[in-house]
Each structure stands twice: as C-alpha cells, then as structure tokens.
Amino acid sequence: PLPTVDSMPTIQQVEETLRSALEAEDVSVVDISGDCGSSFEVSVVSKQFEGKALLARHRLVNGALAGMMGDIHALSIKGAKTPAQAAAQ
C-alpha cells in the first residue's frame, strides 16, 4: 500500500533528526516534492564529518534518517561539510 500524506516526514522532523543524530551545527532541509514529504534536499554541517570521505559522510546522513527512509522517496544530499569547510565558503 502507498503511504498516506499523514505518514510522510515533515521538514521539521527531518531537520530535528539530522541535528540530533549528527550533532549538526547547521542543517538545511528543502521539500522538493512540493510539500508532500516524499523528496528532500539536505545540507548538513557537522563535526562528525571531520576526517571522513564524502561517501562516509553521506552514509552518516542516510543512517541518521534510516527510520524515515521507508517514507522518503528521494533524498538529495547537497552538502555534508565540516564546520571548517562551511566557514571557509
């Protein structure tokens, strides 16, 4: 069965989950599905990314959202930066 709109994660839920799980300093979440909660674009700044390759950083983001991924159709990770990388831009 298809999930109902009520079961779809909200921008706030995705943001709070990423902030909490990754101890993120900055999180940006955009619902690119048109407010139905099935597709998100995220950018995260976290100390947990230090010393990790991009693939490992993306795995951390996906892992943080693992409990929601059954309801999320698409996740686009636009940024996974350390605080130093974010400050340099």
PDB file of N, CA, C and O in Angstrom:
ATOM      1  N   PRO A   1       0.834  -1.211   0.000  1.00  0.00           N
ATOM      2  CA  PRO A   1       0.000   0.000   0.000  1.00  0.00           C
ATOM      3  C   PRO A   1       0.863   1.253   0.000  1.00  0.00           C
ATOM      4  O   PRO A   1       1.949   1.277   0.579  1.00  0.00           O
ATOM      5  N   LEU A   2       0.372   2.268  -0.644  1.00  0.00           N
ATOM      6  CA  LEU A   2       1.083   3.538  -0.680  1.00  0.00           C
ATOM      7  C   LEU A   2       0.922   4.256   0.655  1.00  0.00           C
ATOM      8  O   LEU A   2      -0.142   4.190   1.272  1.00  0.00           O
ATOM      9  N   PRO A   3       1.990   4.953   1.111  1.00  0.00           N
ATOM     10  CA  PRO A   3       1.872   5.687   2.370  1.00  0.00           C
ATOM     11  C   PRO A   3       0.925   6.867   2.212  1.00  0.00           C
ATOM     12  O   PRO A   3       0.817   7.441   1.129  1.00  0.00           O
ATOM     13  N   THR A   4       0.254   7.220   3.271  1.00  0.00           N
ATOM     14  CA  THR A   4      -0.621   8.381   3.222  1.00  0.00           C
ATOM     15  C   THR A   4       0.206   9.624   3.483  1.00  0.00           C
ATOM     16  O   THR A   4       1.308   9.545   4.026  1.00  0.00           O
ATOM     17  N   VAL A   5      -0.324  10.762   3.100  1.00  0.00           N
ATOM     18  CA  VAL A   5       0.379  12.027   3.296  1.00  0.00           C
ATOM     19  C   VAL A   5       0.654  12.253   4.780  1.00  0.00           C
ATOM     20  O   VAL A   5       1.676  12.836   5.140  1.00  0.00           O
ATOM     21  N   ASP A   6      -0.258  11.791   5.649  1.00  0.00           N
ATOM     22  CA  ASP A   6      -0.086  11.980   7.090  1.00  0.00           C
ATOM     23  C   ASP A   6       1.146  11.270   7.636  1.00  0.00           C
ATOM     24  O   ASP A   6       1.712  11.696   8.642  1.00  0.00           O
ATOM     25  N   SER A   7       1.567  10.182   6.977  1.00  0.00           N
ATOM     26  CA  SER A   7       2.709   9.424   7.476  1.00  0.00           C
ATOM     27  C   SER A   7       4.040   9.955   6.947  1.00  0.00           C
ATOM     28  O   SER A   7       5.105   9.520   7.386  1.00  0.00           O
ATOM     29  N   MET A   8       3.978  10.887   6.014  1.00  0.00           N
ATOM     30  CA  MET A   8       5.196  11.428   5.433  1.00  0.00           C
ATOM     31  C   MET A   8       5.917  12.324   6.431  1.00  0.00           C
ATOM     32  O   MET A   8       5.277  13.071   7.171  1.00  0.00           O
ATOM     33  N   PRO A   9       7.249  12.252   6.455  1.00  0.00           N
ATOM     34  CA  PRO A   9       8.011  13.105   7.360  1.00  0.00           C
ATOM     35  C   PRO A   9       7.894  14.571   6.957  1.00  0.00           C
ATOM     36  O   PRO A   9       7.746  14.889   5.777  1.00  0.00           O
ATOM     37  N   THR A  10       7.962  15.451   7.939  1.00  0.00           N
ATOM     38  CA  THR A  10       7.936  16.883   7.668  1.00  0.00           C
ATOM     39  C   THR A  10       9.366  17.410   7.597  1.00  0.00           C
ATOM     40  O   THR A  10      10.308  16.746   8.029  1.00  0.00           O
ATOM     41  N   ILE A  11       9.512  18.604   7.051  1.00  0.00           N
ATOM     42  CA  ILE A  11      10.823  19.259   7.013  1.00  0.00           C
ATOM     43  C   ILE A  11      11.379  19.351   8.429  1.00  0.00           C
ATOM     44  O   ILE A  11      12.558  19.081   8.659  1.00  0.00           O
ATOM     45  N   GLN A  12      10.532  19.730   9.369  1.00  0.00           N
ATOM     46  CA  GLN A  12      10.959  19.884  10.759  1.00  0.00           C
ATOM     47  C   GLN A  12      11.439  18.553  11.344  1.00  0.00           C
ATOM     48  O   GLN A  12      12.446  18.526  12.051  1.00  0.00           O
ATOM     49  N   GLN A  13      10.747  17.466  11.068  1.00  0.00           N
ATOM     50  CA  GLN A  13      11.163  16.154  11.579  1.00  0.00           C
ATOM     51  C   GLN A  13      12.507  15.739  11.004  1.00  0.00           C
ATOM     52  O   GLN A  13      13.355  15.217  11.729  1.00  0.00           O
ATOM     53  N   VAL A  14      12.711  15.964   9.712  1.00  0.00           N
ATOM     54  CA  VAL A  14      13.979  15.614   9.072  1.00  0.00           C
ATOM     55  C   VAL A  14      15.100  16.468   9.668  1.00  0.00           C
ATOM     56  O   VAL A  14      16.172  15.960   9.997  1.00  0.00           O
ATOM     57  N   GLU A  15      14.838  17.770   9.802  1.00  0.00           N
ATOM     58  CA  GLU A  15      15.847  18.679  10.360  1.00  0.00           C
ATOM     59  C   GLU A  15      16.206  18.302  11.794  1.00  0.00           C
ATOM     60  O   GLU A  15      17.386  18.235  12.139  1.00  0.00           O
ATOM     61  N   GLU A  16      15.214  18.057  12.621  1.00  0.00           N
ATOM     62  CA  GLU A  16      15.468  17.701  14.024  1.00  0.00           C
ATOM     63  C   GLU A  16      16.225  16.382  14.140  1.00  0.00           C
ATOM     64  O   GLU A  16      17.103  16.243  14.991  1.00  0.00           O
ATOM     65  N   THR A  17      15.892  15.419  13.293  1.00  0.00           N
ATOM     66  CA  THR A  17      16.568  14.126  13.313  1.00  0.00           C
ATOM     67  C   THR A  17      18.042  14.285  12.949  1.00  0.00           C
ATOM     68  O   THR A  17      18.910  13.717  13.611  1.00  0.00           O
ATOM     69  N   LEU A  18      18.326  15.056  11.900  1.00  0.00           N
ATOM     70  CA  LEU A  18      19.713  15.272  11.481  1.00  0.00           C
ATOM     71  C   LEU A  18      20.497  16.043  12.539  1.00  0.00           C
ATOM     72  O   LEU A  18      21.641  15.700  12.837  1.00  0.00           O
ATOM     73  N   ARG A  19      19.884  17.086  13.109  1.00  0.00           N
ATOM     74  CA  ARG A  19      20.554  17.867  14.163  1.00  0.00           C
ATOM     75  C   ARG A  19      20.925  16.981  15.346  1.00  0.00           C
ATOM     76  O   ARG A  19      22.042  17.046  15.859  1.00  0.00           O
ATOM     77  N   SER A  20      19.993  16.168  15.762  1.00  0.00           N
ATOM     78  CA  SER A  20      20.189  15.321  16.930  1.00  0.00           C
ATOM     79  C   SER A  20      21.197  14.207  16.659  1.00  0.00           C
ATOM     80  O   SER A  20      22.155  14.037  17.414  1.00  0.00           O
ATOM     81  N   ALA A  21      20.984  13.454  15.593  1.00  0.00           N
ATOM     82  CA  ALA A  21      21.816  12.286  15.313  1.00  0.00           C
ATOM     83  C   ALA A  21      23.247  12.650  14.952  1.00  0.00           C
ATOM     84  O   ALA A  21      24.181  11.924  15.295  1.00  0.00           O
ATOM     85  N   LEU A  22      23.424  13.780  14.256  1.00  0.00           N
ATOM     86  CA  LEU A  22      24.762  14.154  13.779  1.00  0.00           C
ATOM     87  C   LEU A  22      25.366  15.308  14.575  1.00  0.00           C
ATOM     88  O   LEU A  22      26.433  15.814  14.227  1.00  0.00           O
ATOM     89  N   GLU A  23      24.677  15.725  15.653  1.00  0.00           N
ATOM     90  CA  GLU A  23      25.123  16.879  16.442  1.00  0.00           C
ATOM     91  C   GLU A  23      25.481  18.029  15.500  1.00  0.00           C
ATOM     92  O   GLU A  23      26.520  18.673  15.644  1.00  0.00           O
ATOM     93  N   ALA A  24      24.599  18.266  14.541  1.00  0.00           N
ATOM     94  CA  ALA A  24      24.854  19.216  13.469  1.00  0.00           C
ATOM     95  C   ALA A  24      24.799  20.662  13.949  1.00  0.00           C
ATOM     96  O   ALA A  24      23.938  21.042  14.743  1.00  0.00           O
ATOM     97  N   GLU A  25      25.739  21.455  13.446  1.00  0.00           N
ATOM     98  CA  GLU A  25      25.766  22.885  13.735  1.00  0.00           C
ATOM     99  C   GLU A  25      24.794  23.634  12.836  1.00  0.00           C
ATOM    100  O   GLU A  25      24.228  24.655  13.227  1.00  0.00           O
ATOM    101  N   ASP A  26      24.607  23.120  11.634  1.00  0.00           N
ATOM    102  CA  ASP A  26      23.694  23.760  10.694  1.00  0.00           C
ATOM    103  C   ASP A  26      23.050  22.679   9.834  1.00  0.00           C
ATOM    104  O   ASP A  26      23.713  21.745   9.383  1.00  0.00           O
ATOM    105  N   VAL A  27      21.748  22.826   9.618  1.00  0.00           N
ATOM    106  CA  VAL A  27      21.010  21.884   8.784  1.00  0.00           C
ATOM    107  C   VAL A  27      20.050  22.680   7.913  1.00  0.00           C
ATOM    108  O   VAL A  27      19.340  23.561   8.398  1.00  0.00           O
ATOM    109  N   SER A  28      20.034  22.366   6.636  1.00  0.00           N
ATOM    110  CA  SER A  28      19.075  22.952   5.708  1.00  0.00           C
ATOM    111  C   SER A  28      18.305  21.816   5.062  1.00  0.00           C
ATOM    112  O   SER A  28      18.897  20.888   4.512  1.00  0.00           O
ATOM    113  N   VAL A  29      16.980  21.892   5.130  1.00  0.00           N
ATOM    114  CA  VAL A  29      16.132  20.857   4.537  1.00  0.00           C
ATOM    115  C   VAL A  29      15.097  21.538   3.649  1.00  0.00           C
ATOM    116  O   VAL A  29      14.401  22.456   4.083  1.00  0.00           O
ATOM    117  N   VAL A  30      15.003  21.080   2.406  1.00  0.00           N
ATOM    118  CA  VAL A  30      14.020  21.609   1.465  1.00  0.00           C
ATOM    119  C   VAL A  30      13.186  20.435   0.963  1.00  0.00           C
ATOM    120  O   VAL A  30      13.727  19.415   0.538  1.00  0.00           O
ATOM    121  N   ASP A  31      11.861  20.589   1.016  1.00  0.00           N
ATOM    122  CA  ASP A  31      10.960  19.568   0.478  1.00  0.00           C
ATOM    123  C   ASP A  31      10.843  19.836  -1.022  1.00  0.00           C
ATOM    124  O   ASP A  31      10.173  20.781  -1.439  1.00  0.00           O
ATOM    125  N   ILE A  32      11.496  19.003  -1.826  1.00  0.00           N
ATOM    126  CA  ILE A  32      11.487  19.205  -3.277  1.00  0.00           C
ATOM    127  C   ILE A  32      10.353  18.430  -3.954  1.00  0.00           C
ATOM    128  O   ILE A  32      10.279  18.363  -5.181  1.00  0.00           O
ATOM    129  N   SER A  33       9.476  17.848  -3.138  1.00  0.00           N
ATOM    130  CA  SER A  33       8.346  17.089  -3.685  1.00  0.00           C
ATOM    131  C   SER A  33       7.083  17.944  -3.757  1.00  0.00           C
ATOM    132  O   SER A  33       6.031  17.469  -4.185  1.00  0.00           O
ATOM    133  N   GLY A  34       7.187  19.194  -3.342  1.00  0.00           N
ATOM    134  CA  GLY A  34       6.005  20.047  -3.349  1.00  0.00           C
ATOM    135  C   GLY A  34       5.197  19.911  -2.079  1.00  0.00           C
ATOM    136  O   GLY A  34       3.968  19.866  -2.125  1.00  0.00           O
ATOM    137  N   ASP A  35       5.867  19.845  -0.954  1.00  0.00           N
ATOM    138  CA  ASP A  35       5.245  19.800   0.372  1.00  0.00           C
ATOM    139  C   ASP A  35       4.523  18.501   0.713  1.00  0.00           C
ATOM    140  O   ASP A  35       3.718  18.474   1.644  1.00  0.00           O
ATOM    141  N   CYS A  36       4.792  17.433  -0.016  1.00  0.00           N
ATOM    142  CA  CYS A  36       4.128  16.175   0.365  1.00  0.00           C
ATOM    143  C   CYS A  36       5.052  15.289   1.195  1.00  0.00           C
ATOM    144  O   CYS A  36       4.623  14.243   1.680  1.00  0.00           O
ATOM    145  N   GLY A  37       6.316  15.691   1.367  1.00  0.00           N
ATOM    146  CA  GLY A  37       7.202  14.971   2.268  1.00  0.00           C
ATOM    147  C   GLY A  37       7.789  13.692   1.730  1.00  0.00           C
ATOM    148  O   GLY A  37       8.188  12.818   2.500  1.00  0.00           O
ATOM    149  N   SER A  38       7.850  13.568   0.400  1.00  0.00           N
ATOM    150  CA  SER A  38       8.408  12.323  -0.139  1.00  0.00           C
ATOM    151  C   SER A  38       9.820  12.501  -0.696  1.00  0.00           C
ATOM    152  O   SER A  38      10.538  11.519  -0.882  1.00  0.00           O
ATOM    153  N   SER A  39      10.228  13.752  -0.964  1.00  0.00           N
ATOM    154  CA  SER A  39      11.558  14.012  -1.520  1.00  0.00           C
ATOM    155  C   SER A  39      12.165  15.228  -0.839  1.00  0.00           C
ATOM    156  O   SER A  39      11.539  16.284  -0.745  1.00  0.00           O
ATOM    157  N   PHE A  40      13.401  15.061  -0.364  1.00  0.00           N
ATOM    158  CA  PHE A  40      14.064  16.146   0.351  1.00  0.00           C
ATOM    159  C   PHE A  40      15.466  16.396  -0.198  1.00  0.00           C
ATOM    160  O   PHE A  40      16.134  15.490  -0.695  1.00  0.00           O
ATOM    161  N   GLU A  41      15.881  17.640  -0.091  1.00  0.00           N
ATOM    162  CA  GLU A  41      17.247  18.048  -0.401  1.00  0.00           C
ATOM    163  C   GLU A  41      17.819  18.575   0.913  1.00  0.00           C
ATOM    164  O   GLU A  41      17.235  19.465   1.531  1.00  0.00           O
ATOM    165  N   VAL A  42      18.961  18.029   1.344  1.00  0.00           N
ATOM    166  CA  VAL A  42      19.514  18.422   2.639  1.00  0.00           C
ATOM    167  C   VAL A  42      20.969  18.857   2.517  1.00  0.00           C
ATOM    168  O   VAL A  42      21.712  18.391   1.653  1.00  0.00           O
ATOM    169  N   SER A  43      21.349  19.765   3.409  1.00  0.00           N
ATOM    170  CA  SER A  43      22.743  20.165   3.601  1.00  0.00           C
ATOM    171  C   SER A  43      22.996  20.129   5.102  1.00  0.00           C
ATOM    172  O   SER A  43      22.182  20.609   5.891  1.00  0.00           O
ATOM    173  N   VAL A  44      24.134  19.554   5.492  1.00  0.00           N
ATOM    174  CA  VAL A  44      24.438  19.382   6.905  1.00  0.00           C
ATOM    175  C   VAL A  44      25.874  19.810   7.185  1.00  0.00           C
ATOM    176  O   VAL A  44      26.786  19.500   6.418  1.00  0.00           O
ATOM    177  N   VAL A  45      26.064  20.527   8.293  1.00  0.00           N
ATOM    178  CA  VAL A  45      27.398  20.880   8.771  1.00  0.00           C
ATOM    179  C   VAL A  45      27.558  20.208  10.132  1.00  0.00           C
ATOM    180  O   VAL A  45      26.805  20.494  11.063  1.00  0.00           O
ATOM    181  N   SER A  46      28.545  19.310  10.248  1.00  0.00           N
ATOM    182  CA  SER A  46      28.725  18.556  11.484  1.00  0.00           C
ATOM    183  C   SER A  46      30.195  18.225  11.724  1.00  0.00           C
ATOM    184  O   SER A  46      30.941  17.929  10.790  1.00  0.00           O
ATOM    185  N   LYS A  47      30.595  18.280  12.992  1.00  0.00           N
ATOM    186  CA  LYS A  47      31.945  17.858  13.377  1.00  0.00           C
ATOM    187  C   LYS A  47      32.151  16.371  13.126  1.00  0.00           C
ATOM    188  O   LYS A  47      33.283  15.918  12.960  1.00  0.00           O
ATOM    189  N   GLN A  48      31.052  15.604  13.097  1.00  0.00           N
ATOM    190  CA  GLN A  48      31.158  14.155  12.858  1.00  0.00           C
ATOM    191  C   GLN A  48      31.704  13.838  11.470  1.00  0.00           C
ATOM    192  O   GLN A  48      32.117  12.706  11.217  1.00  0.00           O
ATOM    193  N   PHE A  49      31.713  14.820  10.563  1.00  0.00           N
ATOM    194  CA  PHE A  49      32.218  14.597   9.210  1.00  0.00           C
ATOM    195  C   PHE A  49      33.736  14.742   9.115  1.00  0.00           C
ATOM    196  O   PHE A  49      34.329  14.374   8.101  1.00  0.00           O
ATOM    197  N   GLU A  50      34.369  15.276  10.162  1.00  0.00           N
ATOM    198  CA  GLU A  50      35.807  15.516  10.111  1.00  0.00           C
ATOM    199  C   GLU A  50      36.577  14.221   9.883  1.00  0.00           C
ATOM    200  O   GLU A  50      36.338  13.217  10.554  1.00  0.00           O
ATOM    201  N   GLY A  51      37.505  14.256   8.931  1.00  0.00           N
ATOM    202  CA  GLY A  51      38.338  13.104   8.629  1.00  0.00           C
ATOM    203  C   GLY A  51      37.643  12.012   7.836  1.00  0.00           C
ATOM    204  O   GLY A  51      38.208  10.935   7.643  1.00  0.00           O
ATOM    205  N   LYS A  52      36.408  12.277   7.366  1.00  0.00           N
ATOM    206  CA  LYS A  52      35.660  11.265   6.622  1.00  0.00           C
ATOM    207  C   LYS A  52      35.521  11.672   5.157  1.00  0.00           C
ATOM    208  O   LYS A  52      35.349  12.848   4.836  1.00  0.00           O
ATOM    209  N   ALA A  53      35.600  10.677   4.280  1.00  0.00           N
ATOM    210  CA  ALA A  53      35.381  10.906   2.850  1.00  0.00           C
ATOM    211  C   ALA A  53      33.909  11.228   2.597  1.00  0.00           C
ATOM    212  O   ALA A  53      33.052  10.974   3.444  1.00  0.00           O
ATOM    213  N   LEU A  54      33.632  11.783   1.433  1.00  0.00           N
ATOM    214  CA  LEU A  54      32.266  12.180   1.095  1.00  0.00           C
ATOM    215  C   LEU A  54      31.278  11.013   1.202  1.00  0.00           C
ATOM    216  O   LEU A  54      30.172  11.184   1.715  1.00  0.00           O
ATOM    217  N   LEU A  55      31.668   9.841   0.723  1.00  0.00           N
ATOM    218  CA  LEU A  55      30.772   8.679   0.797  1.00  0.00           C
ATOM    219  C   LEU A  55      30.442   8.323   2.246  1.00  0.00           C
ATOM    220  O   LEU A  55      29.298   7.991   2.556  1.00  0.00           O
ATOM    221  N   ALA A  56      31.429   8.388   3.126  1.00  0.00           N
ATOM    222  CA  ALA A  56      31.198   8.095   4.545  1.00  0.00           C
ATOM    223  C   ALA A  56      30.272   9.141   5.164  1.00  0.00           C
ATOM    224  O   ALA A  56      29.439   8.816   6.010  1.00  0.00           O
ATOM    225  N   ARG A  57      30.417  10.385   4.745  1.00  0.00           N
ATOM    226  CA  ARG A  57      29.537  11.455   5.253  1.00  0.00           C
ATOM    227  C   ARG A  57      28.101  11.206   4.807  1.00  0.00           C
ATOM    228  O   ARG A  57      27.165  11.353   5.594  1.00  0.00           O
ATOM    229  N   HIS A  58      27.932  10.827   3.536  1.00  0.00           N
ATOM    230  CA  HIS A  58      26.582  10.547   3.024  1.00  0.00           C
ATOM    231  C   HIS A  58      25.976   9.351   3.752  1.00  0.00           C
ATOM    232  O   HIS A  58      24.774   9.326   4.015  1.00  0.00           O
ATOM    233  N   ARG A  59      26.799   8.368   4.074  1.00  0.00           N
ATOM    234  CA  ARG A  59      26.294   7.206   4.830  1.00  0.00           C
ATOM    235  C   ARG A  59      25.816   7.627   6.215  1.00  0.00           C
ATOM    236  O   ARG A  59      24.822   7.100   6.714  1.00  0.00           O
ATOM    237  N   LEU A  60      26.516   8.570   6.840  1.00  0.00           N
ATOM    238  CA  LEU A  60      26.088   9.074   8.153  1.00  0.00           C
ATOM    239  C   LEU A  60      24.727   9.754   8.046  1.00  0.00           C
ATOM    240  O   LEU A  60      23.854   9.548   8.889  1.00  0.00           O
ATOM    241  N   VAL A  61      24.552  10.563   7.004  1.00  0.00           N
ATOM    242  CA  VAL A  61      23.276  11.259   6.804  1.00  0.00           C
ATOM    243  C   VAL A  61      22.165  10.234   6.556  1.00  0.00           C
ATOM    244  O   VAL A  61      21.100  10.302   7.170  1.00  0.00           O
ATOM    245  N   ASN A  62      22.421   9.300   5.665  1.00  0.00           N
ATOM    246  CA  ASN A  62      21.411   8.264   5.384  1.00  0.00           C
ATOM    247  C   ASN A  62      21.114   7.434   6.627  1.00  0.00           C
ATOM    248  O   ASN A  62      19.962   7.080   6.881  1.00  0.00           O
ATOM    249  N   GLY A  63      22.142   7.125   7.396  1.00  0.00           N
ATOM    250  CA  GLY A  63      21.947   6.360   8.623  1.00  0.00           C
ATOM    251  C   GLY A  63      21.098   7.101   9.640  1.00  0.00           C
ATOM    252  O   GLY A  63      20.261   6.509  10.321  1.00  0.00           O
ATOM    253  N   ALA A  64      21.324   8.404   9.733  1.00  0.00           N
ATOM    254  CA  ALA A  64      20.545   9.229  10.669  1.00  0.00           C
ATOM    255  C   ALA A  64      19.063   9.208  10.304  1.00  0.00           C
ATOM    256  O   ALA A  64      18.198   9.260  11.179  1.00  0.00           O
ATOM    257  N   LEU A  65      18.779   9.131   9.004  1.00  0.00           N
ATOM    258  CA  LEU A  65      17.387   9.163   8.539  1.00  0.00           C
ATOM    259  C   LEU A  65      16.820   7.773   8.251  1.00  0.00           C
ATOM    260  O   LEU A  65      15.739   7.650   7.675  1.00  0.00           O
ATOM    261  N   ALA A  66      17.542   6.733   8.647  1.00  0.00           N
ATOM    262  CA  ALA A  66      17.141   5.356   8.329  1.00  0.00           C
ATOM    263  C   ALA A  66      15.705   5.045   8.748  1.00  0.00           C
ATOM    264  O   ALA A  66      14.985   4.348   8.033  1.00  0.00           O
ATOM    265  N   GLY A  67      15.296   5.555   9.889  1.00  0.00           N
ATOM    266  CA  GLY A  67      13.946   5.287  10.373  1.00  0.00           C
ATOM    267  C   GLY A  67      12.858   5.925   9.529  1.00  0.00           C
ATOM    268  O   GLY A  67      11.699   5.515   9.593  1.00  0.00           O
ATOM    269  N   MET A  68      13.225   6.927   8.736  1.00  0.00           N
ATOM    270  CA  MET A  68      12.251   7.629   7.888  1.00  0.00           C
ATOM    271  C   MET A  68      12.330   7.201   6.425  1.00  0.00           C
ATOM    272  O   MET A  68      11.434   7.506   5.638  1.00  0.00           O
ATOM    273  N   MET A  69      13.395   6.497   6.062  1.00  0.00           N
ATOM    274  CA  MET A  69      13.628   6.236   4.646  1.00  0.00           C
ATOM    275  C   MET A  69      12.537   5.399   3.984  1.00  0.00           C
ATOM    276  O   MET A  69      12.399   5.425   2.761  1.00  0.00           O
ATOM    277  N   GLY A  70      11.771   4.668   4.760  1.00  0.00           N
ATOM    278  CA  GLY A  70      10.647   3.938   4.186  1.00  0.00           C
ATOM    279  C   GLY A  70       9.571   4.862   3.642  1.00  0.00           C
ATOM    280  O   GLY A  70       8.804   4.482   2.758  1.00  0.00           O
ATOM    281  N   ASP A  71       9.517   6.089   4.178  1.00  0.00           N
ATOM    282  CA  ASP A  71       8.517   7.068   3.749  1.00  0.00           C
ATOM    283  C   ASP A  71       9.090   8.140   2.835  1.00  0.00           C
ATOM    284  O   ASP A  71       8.340   8.914   2.240  1.00  0.00           O
ATOM    285  N   ILE A  72      10.412   8.192   2.720  1.00  0.00           N
ATOM    286  CA  ILE A  72      11.053   9.193   1.866  1.00  0.00           C
ATOM    287  C   ILE A  72      11.379   8.538   0.528  1.00  0.00           C
ATOM    288  O   ILE A  72      12.098   7.540   0.471  1.00  0.00           O
ATOM    289  N   HIS A  73      10.846   9.109  -0.542  1.00  0.00           N
ATOM    290  CA  HIS A  73      11.060   8.546  -1.873  1.00  0.00           C
ATOM    291  C   HIS A  73      12.455   8.884  -2.401  1.00  0.00           C
ATOM    292  O   HIS A  73      13.109   8.042  -3.017  1.00  0.00           O
ATOM    293  N   ALA A  74      12.909  10.118  -2.159  1.00  0.00           N
ATOM    294  CA  ALA A  74      14.215  10.539  -2.673  1.00  0.00           C
ATOM    295  C   ALA A  74      14.881  11.485  -1.682  1.00  0.00           C
ATOM    296  O   ALA A  74      14.242  12.360  -1.098  1.00  0.00           O
ATOM    297  N   LEU A  75      16.190  11.281  -1.510  1.00  0.00           N
ATOM    298  CA  LEU A  75      16.978  12.145  -0.635  1.00  0.00           C
ATOM    299  C   LEU A  75      18.195  12.627  -1.421  1.00  0.00           C
ATOM    300  O   LEU A  75      19.010  11.828  -1.882  1.00  0.00           O
ATOM    301  N   SER A  76      18.302  13.935  -1.562  1.00  0.00           N
ATOM    302  CA  SER A  76      19.439  14.528  -2.253  1.00  0.00           C
ATOM    303  C   SER A  76      20.301  15.241  -1.215  1.00  0.00           C
ATOM    304  O   SER A  76      19.847  16.184  -0.567  1.00  0.00           O
ATOM    305  N   ILE A  77      21.539  14.791  -1.062  1.00  0.00           N
ATOM    306  CA  ILE A  77      22.451  15.408  -0.094  1.00  0.00           C
ATOM    307  C   ILE A  77      23.290  16.433  -0.845  1.00  0.00           C
ATOM    308  O   ILE A  77      24.234  16.080  -1.552  1.00  0.00           O
ATOM    309  N   LYS A  78      22.936  17.713  -0.684  1.00  0.00           N
ATOM    310  CA  LYS A  78      23.607  18.788  -1.412  1.00  0.00           C
ATOM    311  C   LYS A  78      24.905  19.212  -0.727  1.00  0.00           C
ATOM    312  O   LYS A  78      25.801  19.759  -1.371  1.00  0.00           O
ATOM    313  N   GLY A  79      25.005  18.963   0.560  1.00  0.00           N
ATOM    314  CA  GLY A  79      26.209  19.333   1.276  1.00  0.00           C
ATOM    315  C   GLY A  79      26.353  18.508   2.532  1.00  0.00           C
ATOM    316  O   GLY A  79      25.381  18.266   3.248  1.00  0.00           O
ATOM    317  N   ALA A  80      27.583  18.075   2.796  1.00  0.00           N
ATOM    318  CA  ALA A  80      27.920  17.353   4.027  1.00  0.00           C
ATOM    319  C   ALA A  80      29.308  17.844   4.396  1.00  0.00           C
ATOM    320  O   ALA A  80      30.317  17.239   4.036  1.00  0.00           O
ATOM    321  N   LYS A  81      29.337  18.964   5.128  1.00  0.00           N
ATOM    322  CA  LYS A  81      30.603  19.649   5.386  1.00  0.00           C
ATOM    323  C   LYS A  81      30.961  19.683   6.863  1.00  0.00           C
ATOM    324  O   LYS A  81      30.101  19.586   7.738  1.00  0.00           O
ATOM    325  N   THR A  82      32.258  19.823   7.111  1.00  0.00           N
ATOM    326  CA  THR A  82      32.721  20.059   8.473  1.00  0.00           C
ATOM    327  C   THR A  82      32.516  21.548   8.769  1.00  0.00           C
ATOM    328  O   THR A  82      32.347  22.337   7.840  1.00  0.00           O
ATOM    329  N   PRO A  83      32.526  21.940  10.034  1.00  0.00           N
ATOM    330  CA  PRO A  83      32.396  23.368  10.354  1.00  0.00           C
ATOM    331  C   PRO A  83      33.487  24.204   9.686  1.00  0.00           C
ATOM    332  O   PRO A  83      33.214  25.315   9.232  1.00  0.00           O
ATOM    333  N   ALA A  84      34.718  23.690   9.617  1.00  0.00           N
ATOM    334  CA  ALA A  84      35.803  24.435   8.985  1.00  0.00           C
ATOM    335  C   ALA A  84      35.544  24.632   7.491  1.00  0.00           C
ATOM    336  O   ALA A  84      35.806  25.707   6.952  1.00  0.00           O
ATOM    337  N   GLN A  85      35.033  23.605   6.825  1.00  0.00           N
ATOM    338  CA  GLN A  85      34.717  23.735   5.401  1.00  0.00           C
ATOM    339  C   GLN A  85      33.599  24.743   5.172  1.00  0.00           C
ATOM    340  O   GLN A  85      33.641  25.522   4.220  1.00  0.00           O
ATOM    341  N   ALA A  86      32.603  24.725   6.045  1.00  0.00           N
ATOM    342  CA  ALA A  86      31.481  25.660   5.907  1.00  0.00           C
ATOM    343  C   ALA A  86      31.946  27.095   6.151  1.00  0.00           C
ATOM    344  O   ALA A  86      31.495  28.020   5.476  1.00  0.00           O
ATOM    345  N   ALA A  87      32.845  27.276   7.113  1.00  0.00           N
ATOM    346  CA  ALA A  87      33.333  28.612   7.429  1.00  0.00           C
ATOM    347  C   ALA A  87      34.216  29.169   6.305  1.00  0.00           C
ATOM    348  O   ALA A  87      34.288  30.383   6.115  1.00  0.00           O
ATOM    349  N   ALA A  88      34.876  28.291   5.573  1.00  0.00           N
ATOM    350  CA  ALA A  88      35.776  28.723   4.506  1.00  0.00           C
ATOM    351  C   ALA A  88      35.032  29.189   3.251  1.00  0.00           C
ATOM    352  O   ALA A  88      35.629  29.788   2.357  1.00  0.00           O
ATOM    353  N   GLN A  89      33.755  28.916   3.194  1.00  0.00           N
ATOM    354  CA  GLN A  89      32.996  29.295   1.998  1.00  0.00           C
ATOM    355  C   GLN A  89      32.253  30.577   2.163  1.00  0.00           C
ATOM    356  O   GLN A  89      31.571  31.019   1.238  1.00  0.00           O
TER     357      GLN A  89
END
